[in-house]
Amino acid sequence: MEAIQLALYHFEQNNSDEAIKIIKEILSSAGDEEKYQAAYLLFDFGFMKEAKDIIENLLRDNKTNSSYKSLLADIHIELNEDEKAIQLLHDINPRDESYLPSLIQLADLYQSQGLFEVAEQKLHEAKSINPEEEIIDLALAELYFSLGNFSKCIPIYEHFITEHSSIGGIILASRLGEAYAALGNHEKAFTYYEQIQDETPDILFKFGLSAFHLERYQVAIQKWTESIELDPYYYIVYRYLGEAYYLENMLDEANEVVQLGLTYDEHNDELFYLAAKIAQRRKQTDKAINFIQQAIKMNPERREFTLFYISLLRESFREEEVVGYLLEALNNDYFDPVFEWELAKSYYEIDEFEKALKYYGEASKYFEEDAKFLYEYGYILIEAGEIVKGKEILNKYVRLEPADYDTIELLNRL
């Protein structure tokens, strides 16, 4: 054992060659316990092959030793040999003291393989053996958390947080904040994020999200600014930070953040979209159009981008460009029923009634319950002289909007 201690010393001094030399020298005369300790030491410092050789030799002479099996299973896991680890852990006798830890290891392995029900079964079996063991409850909470079953993991984390701020390397307030946020309870999430002392960029980002959902934009700005100060390459933050500034009408700051974000992530369509919105609010329509065109180039199927682009063109009275763009989009199979509606509006604006009615008719298959659409379509039909069809559409409309007395009066006159 003195030799093992000396090897440990050399490992800690980053003199691994000397440590391994000492271990090799003692193996021929060492007892089983010393060999086991040597294998564990090698495993602990990342020398898997050397540790594996020792423990496999020990198992040849003592095939039922559960400590050997557990260590060899750990080595197999580190070597990405999960199936071999599972086989070893299944061989441990239920009456052995290593059986309970083996169940927890098996649950972790099955979880990593996506066999969540089997993982849960193993943990419940472990809990039936030792109901008071905290590590089992924590493993269950982590399993439920990974599955998005937040109503099950929250009570476990809340039990632990009464006595611990973290356990097993897990920051409990962070887990609870994320779980409550996923359930839409951002107020509760916010209170847990406030409790965290050691804030990482990821925690700061999630804290900011809860603040953002609560419309506490200044808090969100503070947390997200801190996040990118810690890690400027945390790309996702720039879009949200820019949005918070935009909603606070701090347009210079919003623009600065967006432009900085684009230096790190030049292919982020959301940043270009936000840049377009900022430019629009600053009355810089040409800039806004340029930015949204770049966003559309990256993501042509995003409806929100297209509708914003159309609104910008209409602000500049460029209705014929709207028609051209929408026809091209439809021809390129970027089909969206709202495009047909918008195309119908544009044709109406440029006095092409026949084409307008054609596209209103096409779109009507998708907007039978949309009051705004029915109102537009009905009035345009009547304007075009198609009274019967117009009355039919407006009757559908007033069933949805019974307080529109002007339209009801028109129908009565008709």
ROSETOR-5337 format. One record per atom (N, C-alpha, C, O): y, z, x. Coordinates in pm, whole numbers, plus 50000, padded with zeros to 5 digits. Layout:
N
YZX...
END
This chain:
414
498785000050082500005000050000501265000050086502314995050044501165005850209502315005450300502664990950334503834987350345501624982850351501854968750383502534961650266503404953250286502154965150142502774959350024504254963150019505104954849988504544975750051505944980250053506744972850160507914969550140506094970350274506774963150381507034948650339508084943050369506064942650270506234928950219507384928450119508204919250120507444938550032508524939449934509884939950005510834933249965509944947950109511194949250184511634935450238512804931750227510664928050296511014914950354511434905050244512344897050265510774905750127511204897150016512654900249978513464891149957512954913149968514314917249928515354913250032516534911750000514914911650156515814907450264515844892250280516374886850378515254885250180515184870650181514404865250301514664854250351513434873150346512584868950457511174866750401510234873950434511064856650316509804854650243508664850550334507514854150307508934843150442507854838950533507134851050592505914851350600507914860950634507324873050692506544880850586505464886150614507104881450465506434888650356505084882450326504084889550312505034869150315503764862250284502774863950399501574865550377503284863750523502424865750640501744879350635500554880550663502524889850598501964903450588500884903950481499814909750502501164897750365500194897950255498904890950297497814895950270499004879350362497814872050406496974880250504495744879850501497674887850591496974895850692496164907150630495124910950685496604912650518495904924150460494844920250359494034928650320494824907650315493934903850205492454905950239491674909950153492074903250364490644904250400490134918550392488954920750366491014928350414490584942350415491114950350295490754962050279491944944350214492574951750103491594954049989490684946049966491794965149917491024967849797491564959749680492594953049691490854960549567491254952649450492654956249401493424947449363492984969249404494304973249355495414967849444496454963449395495174968149576496174962649668496334947549647497444942249649495204940649628495274926249604496044923149476496844913749471495794931349373496504929449246498014931449266498824923649217498374942049339499784944749366500414933449448501564929749427499634927949542500134916849623500384904549535501394897749548499424901849445499574890349355500794892249266501554882749242500994904549216502124907249128503454905549202504434900449148503434909949329504644908649412504974893849435506134889849424503974886049467504184871649487504684865049358505594856649361504084868949246504524863649117505994867249090506774858949045506334879649120507684884649093508734876949172509874875549127508354872049290509324865049375509134849849370509694842449451508334845249273508254830949245507234823049324507274810749323506324829749392505294822549468504024821749382503074829249401504054812449288503024811849184501664807649239500644813649204501644797449323500354792549375499634803449452498434805549434500364810449540499754821049620499264832449531498174837749552500084836249430499684846749337498464842649257497564850649233498444830049215497314824949134496004825449213494964829149158496044821649339494824821749422494234835849429493024837649417495104845649449494624859549462494024864449331492934870049330494734862449221494284868249094493044861149041492214867448975492914848149068491704841049026490484846149102489404847349045490654849249232489544855049309489144868649255487964871949248490144876649215489854889849158489084888449026488164896148999489464878648945488794876748816487364871848830486534874548743487054864848937485684860448958484734872248972483574871848929485244882949033484404894849053484504904648936483624913148920485564903448855485734912848743486304905048624487504904948599485374898448552485774889048448486384895548324486954888448241486274908648309486784915248188488084922848210488614928848116488594922748331489794930648360491014924448291491434913448324491554931648196492654926248114493964925448192494784916648165494174934348289495404933748370495434920748451496484914448464494284917048505494194904648580494474892648488495204883448523493874893148369494054882048273495524880848232496064869848220496164892248210497574891848168498454885848275499334877748247498204889948403499024884548511498754869648529499684861848550497494865748522497174851448537497784843348422498234832148442497794849148302498434842448188499924840448215500474829848186500574850848270502014849548304502244838348406503214830848397501314837448503501444826948605501284813148540502054803948570500294811848452500094798948383501344795148302501724783448297501964805048239503174802248159504284796948249504974787348215504454803348366505484798948460505194784848513506104777348548503914781248518503504768048566503404757948453502904746848472503894761948334503854753248214502424749448175502174738448127501514758748196500114756848156499814766048038498994775248047500504763347927500454772447812499054773847753498644784847714498314762747745496984763247683496044772447762495254779847704496134771847894495314780747976495714795347955494854804247951497024797747940497504811347915496984816447781496534827847770497054807947679496584811847545495114815347548494694825347489494324807247618492884809847627492604823347692491764830947645493324826247800493134839247869493504850947779492774860847773494634849847710495114860847626494184863247508494004874547463493594852447457492624854047348491344861147394490614866747312491084860747525489864867047578490004882147595489014888947624491214887547578491414901947598490814909647480491064906347364490054919647513489344927547411490324935347323491234941847376490164934947189491074942447100491114957447127492064964247090490064962747193490054977147222490764980347354490934992047389491174970047425491814971947555493294975147535493914970547439493864983047625495274986747614496214974847636497384975247597495704964347697496504952247717496514943247595497204933047593495764946747492495654937947376496994936547303497384925647263497694948047286498984947547216499984938547289500584929847226500194940447422501104931147491500644916647483501464907447479499314914547480498814900747474499174894247341499434882147336499194901947233499594896447103501054891947106501404881547050501894900047171503324896447179503504883947264504304875247231502734883047375502794871047459502314858747381502924848047390501234860447306500704849247227501724844547123501914832647103502374854247059503394850646959504494842347022504964832546964504914846347142505974838947212505514824747246506284815147234504264823547290503734810347325503614801447202503994789747206503084807047094502944799146971504314795046916504484784046863505284804046929506634800746883507204789046964507824780046909506974789247096507484778447181506814765147149507384754547176505614765747091504894753447054505194749146910504674739146863506054756946842506404753446705505404758346602505494754546485504444766646643503444772046550503954785546499503444796146536504974784946413505714796946376504884806446289504994818646303504074801146201503264809746115502254817546197502034829446172501634811046295500674817846383501394828446464500874839546482502584825246514503374835046590503674847246505503544858646552504074845046381504374856246292503124864746265503204876946261501984858046247500734865446224500424874546342500024886046323500594869546464500304877546583501234889746590500804900646628502494887746555503434898946560503134909246453503254921246477502744904746335502384914346230501114922046267500974933846234500184915246335498984922346382499384932946486498874944046484500304929246575500774938846675501454950646608501274962146650502244947946504502954958646434501984967946361502244979946350500884962446313499884970946246499214980446346498754991146308499164976246475498584984846578499564995646620499185007246639500834991946634501865001646676503154998946598504014991446643503275005246480504455002646394505765007046456506825002446412505735015746556506975021346613507465013546735508535016546788506715003746779507094996646901508284987346875508184977746799509424990446939510654982946913510564968446955511154959646892509834965747063509784952047114509164942547013509474930647011508264947946928507644939446825508664935846718508754924346675509444945846675510494943246576511504933246631511964924346559511854934746759512804925546820512234911346824512944901646797510944910246859510304897046863510294890646724510504878646710510044898746621510084893646484511484888946448511654878346387512484896846485513874893046455514214879846523514854871146463513804878346649514094866046723513364854046660513904842946655512134856446613511404845646547512124841446419512344829546396512504851246337513214848046211514554841246240514964832146169515234845846345516524839946382516354825346420517124816746377515324822446500515094808646544514724799646427514974787546431514114805446322513734797746204514874796446104514754789346004515994803346130517104803146035516874812145915517554810945813515904821345927515634830745818516484843245841515984853845879517784841745817518744852045856518654864545771518954875545818518254863245646518134875045560517044884445610517074896345580516084879245686515024887745742515404893645878515044905045909516124885845959516434891046092517614900746091517674909746175518554899145997519754907545995519424922445984519964930246062518544926745892518244941245882517664946846012517924958346046516874938746084516274943646209517354945446315517424955746381518204935246330519294936346428520224947946393520684955146482520504949746265521424960546223520804974246248521514983946273519474975146240518804987746275518984990746424519285002046461518814980546507518944982546652520384985646693520594993746783521354979346629522744980346676523334994146652524374997446708522685002246570523155015946551523015024246678523715034246696522075020046768521845027646891522035019447018522195025047126522015006147006522104997547124523174986847103523374982046992523864983247211524744971547202523954958947237524234948147186522954960747325522064949647357520674955247380520504967047412519684946747363518304950947385517514938647429517614927947368516734940347535515964929047587516844917447630516424905947622518074920547676518994910047718519684902947604520424893347626519464907547480520044901147362521254909147317521144921147291522424902747307523634909347257523544909747104523694899447039523324921347049523024922546907524194918346819523984911946715525404921746858526584917946778526724902846772527154897346671526354896046881526414881446882525404875546785525714866346709524184880846787523154876246694523594878546550523454869646465524134890246522524554893346385525744884746343525824880146229526664882546436527794873846405527334859946369527794854146271526424854546449525924840946424525124840346294525234830646218524324850746268523494850846146524374851446021524164843845927525354860446022526244861445905527084848845887527324844545774527514842845997528284830345988527434819345926527924811645844526164818645965525264808445909525074810345760524834800745687525174822745713525054825545570526384823845497526464825745375527444820345571528754818145510529584830745496530664830345438529074842045549529814854645541530634856245669530274863945758531734848845678532514848645802533284861645823533604865145937533594868645716534284881545730533394891345805533844898245897532124891945765531174900945831530924896145974530854904146068530784883145990530574877546125531724881346217531514885246332532934880246165534134883346244534094897746294534424900446410533694907146207533664921346247532664923746359532894932246445531564916246359530584918046468531074911646597530914917346704531664899846586532174893446708533254902146774533384902146897534014909446693535054918246748534474929246836535164934646922533194932746814532574943846887532094939847026531784948647107532034927047055531444922347181532424924247296533584920047288531944930547402532794933247518532754921847619533794917047663531534917447655531374906947756531294893447685530224889147642532444886947673532514874547597532264862447686532954860347786531264854647650530964842147719531694830647648532184832547537531784818847710532404807447639531744804747504532424801347408530414806147498529704803547374530054813647267530294810047151530094826447304530464836947208531904835147162532194836447043532784832147255534194829847219534324818147122535124818647028533534807647145533594796047054533154800146913533804796646815532044807346904531534811346773532464821446705532644821146583533054830346783534054839746730535214831746670535664834446559535684821846747536784813446699536434806146571537294804646483535184801646558534764794746436534864803646313535334799346207534434816246327534534825446213535994827846177536354828046059536834829646279538264831346253538834818946185539654820046093538424807246229538894794546173538524793546025539364789645943537284796945991536844796445851537604806345764537764804245644538074817145825538854827145751540354823445751541184831145703540674811645805542054806745816542934815845902544144816445885542274822745995543014830846093543164822246219542534824646322544004812346206544064801846307544584806846442544164801946546545504816646440546024821646567544934828846646544894827946769544054836146576542924842646645541994831946701541524832846814541724821746620540854810846665541444804246789540724801446885542734801746788543414795546903543244804147028542954799147136543434817147011543314826347125541904825947183541734824847305540884826747096539494827247143539074814047206538404813947309539474802947145539084790047200539824786947329539264780447418541074791547341541794789947467541084797647579540924792647690540674809847548539934817947645538624811147683538194811747799537984804847586536694798247610536824787047713536034786247806537834778247695537954767147791538594771547922538484764548023539254782947922539704788548050538504792748134538504791248256537474798048066536254802048137535414789848175534784789648281535404779748088534594767848113535294755448057535134752147939536084748548140536814736748091535904725548044536344716547972534624725948084533684715448046532944718447915532014711347878533374728947846532784732147715533464722847613534364726847540532984710247611533694699347544533994701947397535064698447347533044708147327533184709147182534424716847140534934714947029534934725547228536044734347192537344726547169538134730247082537564715947245538854709147240539174703947100540304705247052538184698247036538414692846901538824703946805539764702346727538114715346810538414726346718539754732946750540514736446660540024734646879541304740646919542454731546876543474736346825542294718646897543314709246852543514709746702544644709046653542414711046628542494711846482543244724346437544044723846343543004735546506543694748046471545204746546495546004750646411545564740846609546994738346634547574729046528548684731246481546834718746491547274708946391547534715946257548544713346192546624724746218546764731746090547924741746093548484745245989548274746346211549434755146228550724747146247551804752746268550584733946240551704724746259552334726046398553534723646416551514729946495551954730646635551524717546701550554717146777552264706746669551794693446701551814690346850550944683146899552794695546922552844693247067551614699347134550964693047218551304711847094550144718647153548844711447113547924709947193548784707146987547594700046939547374687247019546264684347061548454679847039548344667247112547944669747258547134662347314548504680047318548174683247458546694686547472546044681947566546154694447379544744698347384543834686147365542834684647434544204677647269543394665747242543364656547365542294651747404544524654247425544564645447542543794651447659543144644247735543854664747674543074671447779541584670047749540784667247838541234672047622539834670647583539294656747613538144655347654540114646547593539674632747618539474629847767538734620647802540114637647854539874635747998538474640748035537884636048132537964650447958536624655647982535564648047902534414646847946535954643147786534984636947695535624624747630536064625147515535654613847706536414602047663535734594247551536314584747498534514597947514533804590847408533644599447282532724597347203534534608947265534454617947150535264612247034536494612747034534564606746935535254600446822536074610346742537104606646685535634622946737536384633046661537744635846725538724638246655537794635446858539074637546926540034626046899541234628146881539514613846897540374602346865540864603146720542014599646691540004607746631540414609246490541524619646477542494617546404541354630846548542384641146544543684636146607544774638946557543564628646716544754622846779545494613846680546724613546677544744606446600545344597646499546074605846393547174602146351545464616846348546114625246247547394631446301548404632446230547344635746427548544641546488549654631046496550804633746462549294619046541550294608246552550864604646415552054601946403550034604646313550534601646178551574611946135552634608546082551244624746159552174635246117553474634546196554524639046147553424629046315554634627446395555344614146365556284610246435554864607246259555464594446216555274583546321556084574246330554214584646400553914574546502552744566046451551624567046501553024557746352551964550546281551184541246372549954540546363551864533846460551164524446548550184531846641549054527446663550644543146694549754551346779548564556346698547424556046745548844560846576547774565946490546734555046463545534557646468547204542846436546284531746411545434528846534544234526346522546054529146652545304526746776544214537146797543084533846833544564549746774543574560546793542424559346693541254560846731542734556846565541664556346466540784544146487539594544446457541374533146538540554521346569539534524546678538394519746674539934532846775538994536746881537904545746826536744544746866538274554446733537264563146669536264554746591535054557246598536754544846518535884536246438534974527946528533804525746495535494523446640534684515646734533474523846781532384518446801533674536946798532584545646841531644549246727530444551146747532194550146608531374554546494531794546746369532464552146281531394533946360531874525446250531354529346113531904524946012530324537546107529744541245977530354554045920529944558645813531304559745989531914572245942532974569045836534034563745867532664572445711533544569245598534954574945617535944568245588535024587345665536304594145678537264586445768538464585845742536714580645875537554572845967538104560545898539294557445908537224553645827537644541345759538724544145655539714536745648538554554445576539534557645472540884561445533541934558145478540824568445646542084572045712542784559545767544004558245757542014550545825542554538045877543214530045763544314524745780542544529445650543094522145535544414528445490545384521445459544434541845488545664548545444546824545545539547964544145495546524544445669547574541145767548084526845746549294524345751547174517645722547594503745699548454502845573549434495445568548064510545470548834510145345550214516445363551174512245299550304526545450551624532345478552574521745534553784522445514552004511945605552804501345665552814488745578553264478145622552324489945454552314478845358551534466845412551934455345396550404469845476549564459245536548284457745453547174458945505548474454945324547354454745231546364443545262545164445245246546854432145307545944421145338545044424545457543904420045464545564432545551544724437145662543634446545612542524446545664543964454445509542954463145449541824454645392540644457545414542204444145319541194435145261540314429245370539084429345358540914424145474540154418045583539204427845648538044424745676539724439845673538884449945739537694453945651536564454845700537944456345522536864460645433535824449745412534634452645406536254437345401535284426445388534404425545512533194423345502535024427245629534244426945754533244438345760532094436645800533714450245717532814461945718531624459545626530484462445663531884454445506530794451845411529864440945463528644441645443530414430845529529584420145586528734425045703527684419345733529204435645770528454441345883527454452045839526924459545921527224452645709526244462145651526654476645664525804485545655527964479345685528434493045678528774496045532529914499045498527754495145448528024495945304528294510245261527594519645299529334511645183529644524245119530334520644988531304513044990529864525744874530474522144746531984524144742532694516744673532464534044816533914536544814534674525044878535854522944848534014517444967534674505745026534954495244917536004488944918534004493444825534204483844716535364488244627536174480044583535444501244603536554506544524537884503844594538844499144533537934507044724539164504844800539524489944805540694486344798538514481544818538764467144820539334462544686540224454044682538804468044578539334464744444540794468644433541594461144378541154480544486542554484944483543454475144559544534471544513542964470944676543774462044759543984448644691545094443244691542924443244634543074430344564544054431744447544814422444419544024443044380544964445344271546404445544325547314439844264546594452244440547934453444497548494439944539549714437944534547614430544580548124417444622547964407244508547994395144530547804412644385547804404344262546654394344254546804383544198545514398044309544324389744292543414396744192542414403044229543784395644061543124403243955541634400243946540824409243928541284387543957539884383843938538994390644042537934395844009539444390544167538674397144273538704412344257537724419344285539854417244213539954431644189538934436044085538214445844104538874428743973537924432243867536474430943914535614438743874536224420943998534864419144051534424431744128533324436844108535294436444217534894447844300534934461044223534164470244253535844462244124535774474044037534444474143963533814484643947534024462543920532744461643850531584465443939530674472543896531604460644064530544464344159530534479544184529484485944186531724484944202531824499244234531474508144115531054519544133531634502843993531424511043872530004516343861529764526343793529064509843927527664514643924527534528243993526604535843966528474531144081528364543344162529344554244119529214565744161530324550744034531374560444001531494562543849532594564343797530364562243780530364563643634530874577243588531314578743473530814587243677531254600743641532504604843718532854616643720533164595343779534374598443857535594595143771535874583443745536314605543726537424603643633538514594843691539074586343622538834596743819539894588843880539554573943880540384565543848538304570943916537874556943916537934551043776538454540143756537384558343677537354553143540538764550743487538994541043415539694559543522541084557943480541664544743534542214536743460541514542943666542044530743729541414518243667542104508943626540074518243662539344506443616539704503143471539924491543436539754513443387540054511343246541424505343224541554495843147542434510643289543794505543273543944491343327544664483143269543264488443439543354474943494542654464743403543124453443389541544468843342540864459943247541784456543129541884444943087542464466743078543374464442965544544455643009544964446742936545044458343129546134450043181545704435443195546504426343175544414433443229543894419743246543494413543112543054402043108543664421043003543354415642871541934417942825541544413042718541134425342903539754428242863539734441442786539304451842836540224440742663540474452842583539194460442551539134472642567538174453442506536924460042464536314467842581535954479542568536184460942695535614467542813536524478942861536034489442901537834476642855538774487042896538664499342810538694510542861538534497442676538384508842584537104516642617537084528942616536044509142645534754515642677534894524742799534424536142800535544519442903535704527143027536634539043005536344550043053537744537042932538684548142910538094558742817538454570442829537224555042727536534565042643535644573942730535534586042706535004567942831534224576042926535144585443003534814597043029536324580143038537284588143115537754600343036537774611343090538134598442908538684609742833537614620042798537934631542768536354616042804535304626242788535294635642908534944647442896535694630343023535784638643143537134645743152537234656643209538164639543097539524645143104540114645742962541004637942930539634654842878540074655242737541524659442719542054658442608542184664142825543584668542813544564657342844545774659442841544074645342874544974634142901545384627742768544784617942723546404633542705546794629442569547434615542569547364608442468548054611642680548644598242685547574587442673547744577642601546454589442744545364579642737544694579842599544314569442546544554591842541543974592842407544864585442306544364578542217546184587142321547114580242231546994565042247547014557542149546874560442373546694546042397545434541042328545454530542263544344548442341543094544242278543234543542126542714534442061543944553142071544164553041925544944540641883544644534441781545954537141963546744525041931545884512541940545984503441858545034512342044544204500542061543194499241946542404489741943
END
